[in-house]
Amino acid sequence: MQLIGGPLGGILLTLYGVRWLIYADALSYLVSAIANFLTSRVDGDNADRAISVRAVVGDLAEGVGVLRNEPTAWSLLPVTVIS
């Protein structure tokens, strides 16, 4: 999506102006959030686990633990965060 987003944004900006570009950007985030919500599922292991700050922090800690065991992913993390 990032490969076509820039050129499409440029075309949208040229044809319709910055206001419609901002609307399209906001709409793309909304569509993404809805898609994430609709595709999330609760499996048997996490059925009773409520979404909370503690759960999110635990998931982030687990993710960092996985990254520590993957040197390639760990080395690419700064590049991903910056871009």
mmCIF file of the N, C-alpha and C atoms, coordinates in Angstrom:
data_MODEL
# 
_entry.id   MODEL 
# 
loop_
_atom_site.group_PDB 
_atom_site.id 
_atom_site.type_symbol 
_atom_site.label_atom_id 
_atom_site.label_alt_id 
_atom_site.label_comp_id 
_atom_site.label_asym_id 
_atom_site.label_entity_id 
_atom_site.label_seq_id 
_atom_site.pdbx_PDB_ins_code 
_atom_site.Cartn_x 
_atom_site.Cartn_y 
_atom_site.Cartn_z 
_atom_site.occupancy 
_atom_site.B_iso_or_equiv 
_atom_site.pdbx_formal_charge 
_atom_site.auth_seq_id 
_atom_site.auth_comp_id 
_atom_site.auth_asym_id 
_atom_site.auth_atom_id 
_atom_site.pdbx_PDB_model_num 
ATOM 1   N N  . MET A 1 1  ? 0.815   -1.180  0.000  1.00 0.00 ? 1  MET A N  1 
ATOM 2   C CA . MET A 1 1  ? 0.000   0.000   0.000  1.00 0.00 ? 1  MET A CA 1 
ATOM 3   C C  . MET A 1 1  ? 0.866   1.254   0.000  1.00 0.00 ? 1  MET A C  1 
ATOM 4   N N  . GLN A 1 2  ? 2.010   1.194   0.659  1.00 0.00 ? 2  GLN A N  1 
ATOM 5   C CA . GLN A 1 2  ? 2.865   2.370   0.704  1.00 0.00 ? 2  GLN A CA 1 
ATOM 6   C C  . GLN A 1 2  ? 3.425   2.713   -0.673 1.00 0.00 ? 2  GLN A C  1 
ATOM 7   N N  . LEU A 1 3  ? 3.531   1.725   -1.543 1.00 0.00 ? 3  LEU A N  1 
ATOM 8   C CA . LEU A 1 3  ? 4.064   1.992   -2.870 1.00 0.00 ? 3  LEU A CA 1 
ATOM 9   C C  . LEU A 1 3  ? 3.109   2.800   -3.729 1.00 0.00 ? 3  LEU A C  1 
ATOM 10  N N  . ILE A 1 4  ? 1.820   2.618   -3.534 1.00 0.00 ? 4  ILE A N  1 
ATOM 11  C CA . ILE A 1 4  ? 0.864   3.359   -4.352 1.00 0.00 ? 4  ILE A CA 1 
ATOM 12  C C  . ILE A 1 4  ? 0.259   4.547   -3.613 1.00 0.00 ? 4  ILE A C  1 
ATOM 13  N N  . GLY A 1 5  ? 0.421   4.594   -2.296 1.00 0.00 ? 5  GLY A N  1 
ATOM 14  C CA . GLY A 1 5  ? -0.168  5.678   -1.509 1.00 0.00 ? 5  GLY A CA 1 
ATOM 15  C C  . GLY A 1 5  ? 0.386   7.052   -1.867 1.00 0.00 ? 5  GLY A C  1 
ATOM 16  N N  . GLY A 1 6  ? 1.695   7.124   -2.042 1.00 0.00 ? 6  GLY A N  1 
ATOM 17  C CA . GLY A 1 6  ? 2.320   8.403   -2.383 1.00 0.00 ? 6  GLY A CA 1 
ATOM 18  C C  . GLY A 1 6  ? 1.846   8.963   -3.715 1.00 0.00 ? 6  GLY A C  1 
ATOM 19  N N  . PRO A 1 7  ? 1.945   8.169   -4.787 1.00 0.00 ? 7  PRO A N  1 
ATOM 20  C CA . PRO A 1 7  ? 1.463   8.674   -6.083 1.00 0.00 ? 7  PRO A CA 1 
ATOM 21  C C  . PRO A 1 7  ? -0.025  8.994   -6.100 1.00 0.00 ? 7  PRO A C  1 
ATOM 22  N N  . LEU A 1 8  ? -0.832  8.141   -5.456 1.00 0.00 ? 8  LEU A N  1 
ATOM 23  C CA . LEU A 1 8  ? -2.272  8.433   -5.410 1.00 0.00 ? 8  LEU A CA 1 
ATOM 24  C C  . LEU A 1 8  ? -2.545  9.703   -4.617 1.00 0.00 ? 8  LEU A C  1 
ATOM 25  N N  . GLY A 1 9  ? -1.792  9.898   -3.530 1.00 0.00 ? 9  GLY A N  1 
ATOM 26  C CA . GLY A 1 9  ? -1.945  11.127  -2.757 1.00 0.00 ? 9  GLY A CA 1 
ATOM 27  C C  . GLY A 1 9  ? -1.574  12.357  -3.575 1.00 0.00 ? 9  GLY A C  1 
ATOM 28  N N  . GLY A 1 10 ? -0.520  12.234  -4.367 1.00 0.00 ? 10 GLY A N  1 
ATOM 29  C CA . GLY A 1 10 ? -0.114  13.345  -5.232 1.00 0.00 ? 10 GLY A CA 1 
ATOM 30  C C  . GLY A 1 10 ? -1.165  13.672  -6.275 1.00 0.00 ? 10 GLY A C  1 
ATOM 31  N N  . ILE A 1 11 ? -1.742  12.636  -6.863 1.00 0.00 ? 11 ILE A N  1 
ATOM 32  C CA . ILE A 1 11 ? -2.808  12.851  -7.851 1.00 0.00 ? 11 ILE A CA 1 
ATOM 33  C C  . ILE A 1 11 ? -4.019  13.491  -7.192 1.00 0.00 ? 11 ILE A C  1 
ATOM 34  N N  . LEU A 1 12 ? -4.400  12.984  -6.022 1.00 0.00 ? 12 LEU A N  1 
ATOM 35  C CA . LEU A 1 12 ? -5.548  13.538  -5.299 1.00 0.00 ? 12 LEU A CA 1 
ATOM 36  C C  . LEU A 1 12 ? -5.305  14.992  -4.926 1.00 0.00 ? 12 LEU A C  1 
ATOM 37  N N  . LEU A 1 13 ? -4.100  15.291  -4.471 1.00 0.00 ? 13 LEU A N  1 
ATOM 38  C CA . LEU A 1 13 ? -3.754  16.669  -4.120 1.00 0.00 ? 13 LEU A CA 1 
ATOM 39  C C  . LEU A 1 13 ? -3.822  17.579  -5.341 1.00 0.00 ? 13 LEU A C  1 
ATOM 40  N N  . THR A 1 14 ? -3.302  17.106  -6.455 1.00 0.00 ? 14 THR A N  1 
ATOM 41  C CA . THR A 1 14 ? -3.291  17.917  -7.674 1.00 0.00 ? 14 THR A CA 1 
ATOM 42  C C  . THR A 1 14 ? -4.701  18.170  -8.209 1.00 0.00 ? 14 THR A C  1 
ATOM 43  N N  . LEU A 1 15 ? -5.522  17.133  -8.198 1.00 0.00 ? 15 LEU A N  1 
ATOM 44  C CA . LEU A 1 15 ? -6.849  17.259  -8.793 1.00 0.00 ? 15 LEU A CA 1 
ATOM 45  C C  . LEU A 1 15 ? -7.863  17.945  -7.876 1.00 0.00 ? 15 LEU A C  1 
ATOM 46  N N  . TYR A 1 16 ? -7.803  17.652  -6.569 1.00 0.00 ? 16 TYR A N  1 
ATOM 47  C CA . TYR A 1 16 ? -8.877  18.112  -5.676 1.00 0.00 ? 16 TYR A CA 1 
ATOM 48  C C  . TYR A 1 16 ? -8.419  19.018  -4.529 1.00 0.00 ? 16 TYR A C  1 
ATOM 49  N N  . GLY A 1 17 ? -7.116  19.093  -4.262 1.00 0.00 ? 17 GLY A N  1 
ATOM 50  C CA . GLY A 1 17 ? -6.623  19.971  -3.217 1.00 0.00 ? 17 GLY A CA 1 
ATOM 51  C C  . GLY A 1 17 ? -6.354  19.243  -1.909 1.00 0.00 ? 17 GLY A C  1 
ATOM 52  N N  . VAL A 1 18 ? -5.785  19.980  -0.977 1.00 0.00 ? 18 VAL A N  1 
ATOM 53  C CA . VAL A 1 18 ? -5.318  19.391  0.271  1.00 0.00 ? 18 VAL A CA 1 
ATOM 54  C C  . VAL A 1 18 ? -6.467  18.913  1.163  1.00 0.00 ? 18 VAL A C  1 
ATOM 55  N N  . ARG A 1 19 ? -7.599  19.600  1.115  1.00 0.00 ? 19 ARG A N  1 
ATOM 56  C CA . ARG A 1 19 ? -8.730  19.208  1.963  1.00 0.00 ? 19 ARG A CA 1 
ATOM 57  C C  . ARG A 1 19 ? -9.164  17.770  1.677  1.00 0.00 ? 19 ARG A C  1 
ATOM 58  N N  . TRP A 1 20 ? -9.313  17.421  0.394  1.00 0.00 ? 20 TRP A N  1 
ATOM 59  C CA . TRP A 1 20 ? -9.746  16.067  0.043  1.00 0.00 ? 20 TRP A CA 1 
ATOM 60  C C  . TRP A 1 20 ? -8.648  15.043  0.316  1.00 0.00 ? 20 TRP A C  1 
ATOM 61  N N  . LEU A 1 21 ? -7.391  15.473  0.231  1.00 0.00 ? 21 LEU A N  1 
ATOM 62  C CA . LEU A 1 21 ? -6.288  14.587  0.583  1.00 0.00 ? 21 LEU A CA 1 
ATOM 63  C C  . LEU A 1 21 ? -6.353  14.223  2.065  1.00 0.00 ? 21 LEU A C  1 
ATOM 64  N N  . ILE A 1 22 ? -6.627  15.198  2.912  1.00 0.00 ? 22 ILE A N  1 
ATOM 65  C CA . ILE A 1 22 ? -6.753  14.944  4.351  1.00 0.00 ? 22 ILE A CA 1 
ATOM 66  C C  . ILE A 1 22 ? -7.969  14.065  4.632  1.00 0.00 ? 22 ILE A C  1 
ATOM 67  N N  . TYR A 1 23 ? -9.071  14.314  3.954  1.00 0.00 ? 23 TYR A N  1 
ATOM 68  C CA . TYR A 1 23 ? -10.258 13.458  4.121  1.00 0.00 ? 23 TYR A CA 1 
ATOM 69  C C  . TYR A 1 23 ? -9.953  12.008  3.745  1.00 0.00 ? 23 TYR A C  1 
ATOM 70  N N  . ALA A 1 24 ? -9.266  11.826  2.625  1.00 0.00 ? 24 ALA A N  1 
ATOM 71  C CA . ALA A 1 24 ? -8.930  10.470  2.174  1.00 0.00 ? 24 ALA A CA 1 
ATOM 72  C C  . ALA A 1 24 ? -7.985  9.788   3.166  1.00 0.00 ? 24 ALA A C  1 
ATOM 73  N N  . ASP A 1 25 ? -7.045  10.539  3.704  1.00 0.00 ? 25 ASP A N  1 
ATOM 74  C CA . ASP A 1 25 ? -6.114  9.978   4.685  1.00 0.00 ? 25 ASP A CA 1 
ATOM 75  C C  . ASP A 1 25 ? -6.857  9.549   5.949  1.00 0.00 ? 25 ASP A C  1 
ATOM 76  N N  . ALA A 1 26 ? -7.717  10.418  6.445  1.00 0.00 ? 26 ALA A N  1 
ATOM 77  C CA . ALA A 1 26 ? -8.494  10.077  7.641  1.00 0.00 ? 26 ALA A CA 1 
ATOM 78  C C  . ALA A 1 26 ? -9.402  8.879   7.374  1.00 0.00 ? 26 ALA A C  1 
ATOM 79  N N  . LEU A 1 27 ? -10.002 8.831   6.197  1.00 0.00 ? 27 LEU A N  1 
ATOM 80  C CA . LEU A 1 27 ? -10.856 7.704   5.845  1.00 0.00 ? 27 LEU A CA 1 
ATOM 81  C C  . LEU A 1 27 ? -10.063 6.399   5.782  1.00 0.00 ? 27 LEU A C  1 
ATOM 82  N N  . SER A 1 28 ? -8.832  6.465   5.288  1.00 0.00 ? 28 SER A N  1 
ATOM 83  C CA . SER A 1 28 ? -8.014  5.253   5.207  1.00 0.00 ? 28 SER A CA 1 
ATOM 84  C C  . SER A 1 28 ? -7.700  4.721   6.604  1.00 0.00 ? 28 SER A C  1 
ATOM 85  N N  . TYR A 1 29 ? -7.462  5.617   7.563  1.00 0.00 ? 29 TYR A N  1 
ATOM 86  C CA . TYR A 1 29 ? -7.226  5.173   8.939  1.00 0.00 ? 29 TYR A CA 1 
ATOM 87  C C  . TYR A 1 29 ? -8.491  4.573   9.545  1.00 0.00 ? 29 TYR A C  1 
ATOM 88  N N  . LEU A 1 30 ? -9.619  5.152   9.244  1.00 0.00 ? 30 LEU A N  1 
ATOM 89  C CA . LEU A 1 30 ? -10.884 4.630   9.749  1.00 0.00 ? 30 LEU A CA 1 
ATOM 90  C C  . LEU A 1 30 ? -11.168 3.241   9.182  1.00 0.00 ? 30 LEU A C  1 
ATOM 91  N N  . VAL A 1 31 ? -10.953 3.070   7.891  1.00 0.00 ? 31 VAL A N  1 
ATOM 92  C CA . VAL A 1 31 ? -11.156 1.762   7.267  1.00 0.00 ? 31 VAL A CA 1 
ATOM 93  C C  . VAL A 1 31 ? -10.199 0.734   7.874  1.00 0.00 ? 31 VAL A C  1 
ATOM 94  N N  . SER A 1 32 ? -8.970  1.133   8.110  1.00 0.00 ? 32 SER A N  1 
ATOM 95  C CA . SER A 1 32 ? -8.000  0.228   8.717  1.00 0.00 ? 32 SER A CA 1 
ATOM 96  C C  . SER A 1 32 ? -8.421  -0.179  10.124 1.00 0.00 ? 32 SER A C  1 
ATOM 97  N N  . ALA A 1 33 ? -8.892  0.782   10.917 1.00 0.00 ? 33 ALA A N  1 
ATOM 98  C CA . ALA A 1 33 ? -9.338  0.472   12.282 1.00 0.00 ? 33 ALA A CA 1 
ATOM 99  C C  . ALA A 1 33 ? -10.535 -0.465  12.267 1.00 0.00 ? 33 ALA A C  1 
ATOM 100 N N  . ILE A 1 34 ? -11.457 -0.232  11.362 1.00 0.00 ? 34 ILE A N  1 
ATOM 101 C CA . ILE A 1 34 ? -12.634 -1.105  11.267 1.00 0.00 ? 34 ILE A CA 1 
ATOM 102 C C  . ILE A 1 34 ? -12.211 -2.513  10.838 1.00 0.00 ? 34 ILE A C  1 
ATOM 103 N N  . ALA A 1 35 ? -11.300 -2.600  9.884  1.00 0.00 ? 35 ALA A N  1 
ATOM 104 C CA . ALA A 1 35 ? -10.822 -3.910  9.436  1.00 0.00 ? 35 ALA A CA 1 
ATOM 105 C C  . ALA A 1 35 ? -10.124 -4.650  10.573 1.00 0.00 ? 35 ALA A C  1 
ATOM 106 N N  . ASN A 1 36 ? -9.310  -3.937  11.352 1.00 0.00 ? 36 ASN A N  1 
ATOM 107 C CA . ASN A 1 36 ? -8.657  -4.577  12.498 1.00 0.00 ? 36 ASN A CA 1 
ATOM 108 C C  . ASN A 1 36 ? -9.679  -5.061  13.502 1.00 0.00 ? 36 ASN A C  1 
ATOM 109 N N  . PHE A 1 37 ? -10.676 -4.257  13.765 1.00 0.00 ? 37 PHE A N  1 
ATOM 110 C CA . PHE A 1 37 ? -11.701 -4.639  14.731 1.00 0.00 ? 37 PHE A CA 1 
ATOM 111 C C  . PHE A 1 37 ? -12.479 -5.867  14.256 1.00 0.00 ? 37 PHE A C  1 
ATOM 112 N N  . LEU A 1 38 ? -12.827 -5.891  12.976 1.00 0.00 ? 38 LEU A N  1 
ATOM 113 C CA . LEU A 1 38 ? -13.624 -6.992  12.453 1.00 0.00 ? 38 LEU A CA 1 
ATOM 114 C C  . LEU A 1 38 ? -12.834 -8.286  12.324 1.00 0.00 ? 38 LEU A C  1 
ATOM 115 N N  . THR A 1 39 ? -11.525 -8.201  12.161 1.00 0.00 ? 39 THR A N  1 
ATOM 116 C CA . THR A 1 39 ? -10.732 -9.411  12.009 1.00 0.00 ? 39 THR A CA 1 
ATOM 117 C C  . THR A 1 39 ? -10.171 -9.916  13.324 1.00 0.00 ? 39 THR A C  1 
ATOM 118 N N  . SER A 1 40 ? -10.290 -9.147  14.399 1.00 0.00 ? 40 SER A N  1 
ATOM 119 C CA . SER A 1 40 ? -9.807  -9.646  15.682 1.00 0.00 ? 40 SER A CA 1 
ATOM 120 C C  . SER A 1 40 ? -10.761 -10.718 16.179 1.00 0.00 ? 40 SER A C  1 
ATOM 121 N N  . ARG A 1 41 ? -10.201 -11.672 16.851 1.00 0.00 ? 41 ARG A N  1 
ATOM 122 C CA . ARG A 1 41 ? -11.022 -12.758 17.364 1.00 0.00 ? 41 ARG A CA 1 
ATOM 123 C C  . ARG A 1 41 ? -10.552 -13.129 18.758 1.00 0.00 ? 41 ARG A C  1 
ATOM 124 N N  . VAL A 1 42 ? -11.397 -13.762 19.471 1.00 0.00 ? 42 VAL A N  1 
ATOM 125 C CA . VAL A 1 42 ? -11.058 -14.241 20.799 1.00 0.00 ? 42 VAL A CA 1 
ATOM 126 C C  . VAL A 1 42 ? -11.005 -15.758 20.730 1.00 0.00 ? 42 VAL A C  1 
ATOM 127 N N  . ASP A 1 43 ? -9.829  -16.302 20.997 1.00 0.00 ? 43 ASP A N  1 
ATOM 128 C CA . ASP A 1 43 ? -9.725  -17.754 20.987 1.00 0.00 ? 43 ASP A CA 1 
ATOM 129 C C  . ASP A 1 43 ? -9.911  -18.296 22.400 1.00 0.00 ? 43 ASP A C  1 
ATOM 130 N N  . GLY A 1 44 ? -9.876  -19.587 22.547 1.00 0.00 ? 44 GLY A N  1 
ATOM 131 C CA . GLY A 1 44 ? -10.151 -20.222 23.826 1.00 0.00 ? 44 GLY A CA 1 
ATOM 132 C C  . GLY A 1 44 ? -9.209  -19.797 24.945 1.00 0.00 ? 44 GLY A C  1 
ATOM 133 N N  . ASP A 1 45 ? -7.935  -19.555 24.604 1.00 0.00 ? 45 ASP A N  1 
ATOM 134 C CA . ASP A 1 45 ? -6.961  -19.197 25.635 1.00 0.00 ? 45 ASP A CA 1 
ATOM 135 C C  . ASP A 1 45 ? -7.188  -17.796 26.186 1.00 0.00 ? 45 ASP A C  1 
ATOM 136 N N  . ASN A 1 46 ? -7.690  -16.899 25.367 1.00 0.00 ? 46 ASN A N  1 
ATOM 137 C CA . ASN A 1 46 ? -7.840  -15.504 25.780 1.00 0.00 ? 46 ASN A CA 1 
ATOM 138 C C  . ASN A 1 46 ? -9.294  -15.091 25.931 1.00 0.00 ? 46 ASN A C  1 
ATOM 139 N N  . ALA A 1 47 ? -10.212 -16.023 26.020 1.00 0.00 ? 47 ALA A N  1 
ATOM 140 C CA . ALA A 1 47 ? -11.630 -15.692 26.043 1.00 0.00 ? 47 ALA A CA 1 
ATOM 141 C C  . ALA A 1 47 ? -12.009 -14.859 27.260 1.00 0.00 ? 47 ALA A C  1 
ATOM 142 N N  . ASP A 1 48 ? -11.364 -15.102 28.398 1.00 0.00 ? 48 ASP A N  1 
ATOM 143 C CA . ASP A 1 48 ? -11.735 -14.377 29.607 1.00 0.00 ? 48 ASP A CA 1 
ATOM 144 C C  . ASP A 1 48 ? -10.821 -13.188 29.887 1.00 0.00 ? 48 ASP A C  1 
ATOM 145 N N  . ARG A 1 49 ? -9.892  -12.898 28.989 1.00 0.00 ? 49 ARG A N  1 
ATOM 146 C CA . ARG A 1 49 ? -8.929  -11.818 29.197 1.00 0.00 ? 49 ARG A CA 1 
ATOM 147 C C  . ARG A 1 49 ? -9.491  -10.511 28.659 1.00 0.00 ? 49 ARG A C  1 
ATOM 148 N N  . ALA A 1 50 ? -9.730  -9.575  29.532 1.00 0.00 ? 50 ALA A N  1 
ATOM 149 C CA . ALA A 1 50 ? -10.262 -8.275  29.115 1.00 0.00 ? 50 ALA A CA 1 
ATOM 150 C C  . ALA A 1 50 ? -9.129  -7.410  28.566 1.00 0.00 ? 50 ALA A C  1 
ATOM 151 N N  . ILE A 1 51 ? -9.466  -6.559  27.628 1.00 0.00 ? 51 ILE A N  1 
ATOM 152 C CA . ILE A 1 51 ? -8.472  -5.628  27.097 1.00 0.00 ? 51 ILE A CA 1 
ATOM 153 C C  . ILE A 1 51 ? -8.255  -4.538  28.134 1.00 0.00 ? 51 ILE A C  1 
ATOM 154 N N  . SER A 1 52 ? -7.019  -4.411  28.561 1.00 0.00 ? 52 SER A N  1 
ATOM 155 C CA . SER A 1 52 ? -6.679  -3.408  29.570 1.00 0.00 ? 52 SER A CA 1 
ATOM 156 C C  . SER A 1 52 ? -5.259  -2.939  29.314 1.00 0.00 ? 52 SER A C  1 
ATOM 157 N N  . VAL A 1 53 ? -4.877  -1.914  30.036 1.00 0.00 ? 53 VAL A N  1 
ATOM 158 C CA . VAL A 1 53 ? -3.513  -1.412  29.913 1.00 0.00 ? 53 VAL A CA 1 
ATOM 159 C C  . VAL A 1 53 ? -2.531  -2.504  30.321 1.00 0.00 ? 53 VAL A C  1 
ATOM 160 N N  . ARG A 1 54 ? -2.863  -3.243  31.344 1.00 0.00 ? 54 ARG A N  1 
ATOM 161 C CA . ARG A 1 54 ? -1.991  -4.326  31.810 1.00 0.00 ? 54 ARG A CA 1 
ATOM 162 C C  . ARG A 1 54 ? -1.821  -5.384  30.715 1.00 0.00 ? 54 ARG A C  1 
ATOM 163 N N  . ALA A 1 55 ? -2.895  -5.702  30.025 1.00 0.00 ? 55 ALA A N  1 
ATOM 164 C CA . ALA A 1 55 ? -2.825  -6.699  28.950 1.00 0.00 ? 55 ALA A CA 1 
ATOM 165 C C  . ALA A 1 55 ? -1.966  -6.198  27.798 1.00 0.00 ? 55 ALA A C  1 
ATOM 166 N N  . VAL A 1 56 ? -2.108  -4.926  27.447 1.00 0.00 ? 56 VAL A N  1 
ATOM 167 C CA . VAL A 1 56 ? -1.314  -4.357  26.353 1.00 0.00 ? 56 VAL A CA 1 
ATOM 168 C C  . VAL A 1 56 ? 0.162   -4.341  26.725 1.00 0.00 ? 56 VAL A C  1 
ATOM 169 N N  . VAL A 1 57 ? 0.474   -3.927  27.953 1.00 0.00 ? 57 VAL A N  1 
ATOM 170 C CA . VAL A 1 57 ? 1.869   -3.904  28.404 1.00 0.00 ? 57 VAL A CA 1 
ATOM 171 C C  . VAL A 1 57 ? 2.446   -5.324  28.397 1.00 0.00 ? 57 VAL A C  1 
ATOM 172 N N  . GLY A 1 58 ? 1.642   -6.286  28.829 1.00 0.00 ? 58 GLY A N  1 
ATOM 173 C CA . GLY A 1 58 ? 2.094   -7.669  28.802 1.00 0.00 ? 58 GLY A CA 1 
ATOM 174 C C  . GLY A 1 58 ? 2.374   -8.154  27.389 1.00 0.00 ? 58 GLY A C  1 
ATOM 175 N N  . ASP A 1 59 ? 1.500   -7.788  26.454 1.00 0.00 ? 59 ASP A N  1 
ATOM 176 C CA . ASP A 1 59 ? 1.709   -8.166  25.055 1.00 0.00 ? 59 ASP A CA 1 
ATOM 177 C C  . ASP A 1 59 ? 2.956   -7.511  24.481 1.00 0.00 ? 59 ASP A C  1 
ATOM 178 N N  . LEU A 1 60 ? 3.195   -6.241  24.826 1.00 0.00 ? 60 LEU A N  1 
ATOM 179 C CA . LEU A 1 60 ? 4.402   -5.559  24.350 1.00 0.00 ? 60 LEU A CA 1 
ATOM 180 C C  . LEU A 1 60 ? 5.652   -6.208  24.920 1.00 0.00 ? 60 LEU A C  1 
ATOM 181 N N  . ALA A 1 61 ? 5.620   -6.564  26.198 1.00 0.00 ? 61 ALA A N  1 
ATOM 182 C CA . ALA A 1 61 ? 6.767   -7.237  26.816 1.00 0.00 ? 61 ALA A CA 1 
ATOM 183 C C  . ALA A 1 61 ? 7.028   -8.584  26.141 1.00 0.00 ? 61 ALA A C  1 
ATOM 184 N N  . GLU A 1 62 ? 5.984   -9.298  25.823 1.00 0.00 ? 62 GLU A N  1 
ATOM 185 C CA . GLU A 1 62 ? 6.134   -10.578 25.134 1.00 0.00 ? 62 GLU A CA 1 
ATOM 186 C C  . GLU A 1 62 ? 6.747   -10.367 23.744 1.00 0.00 ? 62 GLU A C  1 
ATOM 187 N N  . GLY A 1 63 ? 6.303   -9.326  23.055 1.00 0.00 ? 63 GLY A N  1 
ATOM 188 C CA . GLY A 1 63 ? 6.848   -9.019  21.736 1.00 0.00 ? 63 GLY A CA 1 
ATOM 189 C C  . GLY A 1 63 ? 8.323   -8.664  21.783 1.00 0.00 ? 63 GLY A C  1 
ATOM 190 N N  . VAL A 1 64 ? 8.731   -7.892  22.794 1.00 0.00 ? 64 VAL A N  1 
ATOM 191 C CA . VAL A 1 64 ? 10.149  -7.552  22.946 1.00 0.00 ? 64 VAL A CA 1 
ATOM 192 C C  . VAL A 1 64 ? 10.958  -8.813  23.223 1.00 0.00 ? 64 VAL A C  1 
ATOM 193 N N  . GLY A 1 65 ? 10.386  -9.726  24.013 1.00 0.00 ? 65 GLY A N  1 
ATOM 194 C CA . GLY A 1 65 ? 11.065  -11.001 24.265 1.00 0.00 ? 65 GLY A CA 1 
ATOM 195 C C  . GLY A 1 65 ? 11.288  -11.792 22.993 1.00 0.00 ? 65 GLY A C  1 
ATOM 196 N N  . VAL A 1 66 ? 10.303  -11.784 22.111 1.00 0.00 ? 66 VAL A N  1 
ATOM 197 C CA . VAL A 1 66 ? 10.452  -12.475 20.832 1.00 0.00 ? 66 VAL A CA 1 
ATOM 198 C C  . VAL A 1 66 ? 11.510  -11.786 19.979 1.00 0.00 ? 66 VAL A C  1 
ATOM 199 N N  . LEU A 1 67 ? 11.512  -10.458 19.978 1.00 0.00 ? 67 LEU A N  1 
ATOM 200 C CA . LEU A 1 67 ? 12.505  -9.714  19.195 1.00 0.00 ? 67 LEU A CA 1 
ATOM 201 C C  . LEU A 1 67 ? 13.922  -10.003 19.668 1.00 0.00 ? 67 LEU A C  1 
ATOM 202 N N  . ARG A 1 68 ? 14.108  -10.183 20.959 1.00 0.00 ? 68 ARG A N  1 
ATOM 203 C CA . ARG A 1 68 ? 15.453  -10.464 21.477 1.00 0.00 ? 68 ARG A CA 1 
ATOM 204 C C  . ARG A 1 68 ? 16.003  -11.763 20.918 1.00 0.00 ? 68 ARG A C  1 
ATOM 205 N N  . ASN A 1 69 ? 15.126  -12.695 20.600 1.00 0.00 ? 69 ASN A N  1 
ATOM 206 C CA . ASN A 1 69 ? 15.558  -13.980 20.058 1.00 0.00 ? 69 ASN A CA 1 
ATOM 207 C C  . ASN A 1 69 ? 15.708  -13.962 18.542 1.00 0.00 ? 69 ASN A C  1 
ATOM 208 N N  . GLU A 1 70 ? 15.374  -12.850 17.912 1.00 0.00 ? 70 GLU A N  1 
ATOM 209 C CA . GLU A 1 70 ? 15.464  -12.725 16.452 1.00 0.00 ? 70 GLU A CA 1 
ATOM 210 C C  . GLU A 1 70 ? 16.381  -11.553 16.101 1.00 0.00 ? 70 GLU A C  1 
ATOM 211 N N  . PRO A 1 71 ? 17.677  -11.814 15.882 1.00 0.00 ? 71 PRO A N  1 
ATOM 212 C CA . PRO A 1 71 ? 18.609  -10.706 15.637 1.00 0.00 ? 71 PRO A CA 1 
ATOM 213 C C  . PRO A 1 71 ? 18.272  -9.883  14.396 1.00 0.00 ? 71 PRO A C  1 
ATOM 214 N N  . THR A 1 72 ? 17.758  -10.519 13.360 1.00 0.00 ? 72 THR A N  1 
ATOM 215 C CA . THR A 1 72 ? 17.421  -9.768  12.143 1.00 0.00 ? 72 THR A CA 1 
ATOM 216 C C  . THR A 1 72 ? 16.282  -8.801  12.414 1.00 0.00 ? 72 THR A C  1 
ATOM 217 N N  . ALA A 1 73 ? 15.239  -9.272  13.087 1.00 0.00 ? 73 ALA A N  1 
ATOM 218 C CA . ALA A 1 73 ? 14.107  -8.403  13.409 1.00 0.00 ? 73 ALA A CA 1 
ATOM 219 C C  . ALA A 1 73 ? 14.549  -7.288  14.353 1.00 0.00 ? 73 ALA A C  1 
ATOM 220 N N  . TRP A 1 74 ? 15.392  -7.614  15.319 1.00 0.00 ? 74 TRP A N  1 
ATOM 221 C CA . TRP A 1 74 ? 15.862  -6.617  16.279 1.00 0.00 ? 74 TRP A CA 1 
ATOM 222 C C  . TRP A 1 74 ? 16.658  -5.520  15.572 1.00 0.00 ? 74 TRP A C  1 
ATOM 223 N N  . SER A 1 75 ? 17.479  -5.902  14.581 1.00 0.00 ? 75 SER A N  1 
ATOM 224 C CA . SER A 1 75 ? 18.269  -4.900  13.879 1.00 0.00 ? 75 SER A CA 1 
ATOM 225 C C  . SER A 1 75 ? 17.408  -4.038  12.961 1.00 0.00 ? 75 SER A C  1 
ATOM 226 N N  . LEU A 1 76 ? 16.275  -4.555  12.470 1.00 0.00 ? 76 LEU A N  1 
ATOM 227 C CA . LEU A 1 76 ? 15.408  -3.782  11.594 1.00 0.00 ? 76 LEU A CA 1 
ATOM 228 C C  . LEU A 1 76 ? 14.414  -2.906  12.359 1.00 0.00 ? 76 LEU A C  1 
ATOM 229 N N  . LEU A 1 77 ? 14.265  -3.132  13.650 1.00 0.00 ? 77 LEU A N  1 
ATOM 230 C CA . LEU A 1 77 ? 13.298  -2.374  14.432 1.00 0.00 ? 77 LEU A CA 1 
ATOM 231 C C  . LEU A 1 77 ? 13.521  -0.859  14.373 1.00 0.00 ? 77 LEU A C  1 
ATOM 232 N N  . PRO A 1 78 ? 14.749  -0.355  14.561 1.00 0.00 ? 78 PRO A N  1 
ATOM 233 C CA . PRO A 1 78 ? 14.931  1.108   14.473 1.00 0.00 ? 78 PRO A CA 1 
ATOM 234 C C  . PRO A 1 78 ? 14.545  1.684   13.124 1.00 0.00 ? 78 PRO A C  1 
ATOM 235 N N  . VAL A 1 79 ? 14.821  0.958   12.056 1.00 0.00 ? 79 VAL A N  1 
ATOM 236 C CA . VAL A 1 79 ? 14.474  1.430   10.713 1.00 0.00 ? 79 VAL A CA 1 
ATOM 237 C C  . VAL A 1 79 ? 12.956  1.515   10.572 1.00 0.00 ? 79 VAL A C  1 
ATOM 238 N N  . THR A 1 80 ? 12.261  0.529   11.104 1.00 0.00 ? 80 THR A N  1 
ATOM 239 C CA . THR A 1 80 ? 10.812  0.505   11.021 1.00 0.00 ? 80 THR A CA 1 
ATOM 240 C C  . THR A 1 80 ? 10.189  1.634   11.834 1.00 0.00 ? 80 THR A C  1 
ATOM 241 N N  . VAL A 1 81 ? 10.738  1.905   13.000 1.00 0.00 ? 81 VAL A N  1 
ATOM 242 C CA . VAL A 1 81 ? 10.206  2.968   13.858 1.00 0.00 ? 81 VAL A CA 1 
ATOM 243 C C  . VAL A 1 81 ? 10.447  4.340   13.242 1.00 0.00 ? 81 VAL A C  1 
ATOM 244 N N  . ILE A 1 82 ? 11.587  4.527   12.640 1.00 0.00 ? 82 ILE A N  1 
ATOM 245 C CA . ILE A 1 82 ? 11.942  5.831   12.057 1.00 0.00 ? 82 ILE A CA 1 
ATOM 246 C C  . ILE A 1 82 ? 11.110  6.111   10.815 1.00 0.00 ? 82 ILE A C  1 
ATOM 247 N N  . SER A 1 83 ? 10.883  5.109   9.986  1.00 0.00 ? 83 SER A N  1 
ATOM 248 C CA . SER A 1 83 ? 10.165  5.344   8.727  1.00 0.00 ? 83 SER A CA 1 
ATOM 249 C C  . SER A 1 83 ? 8.720   5.203   8.965  1.00 0.00 ? 83 SER A C  1 
# 
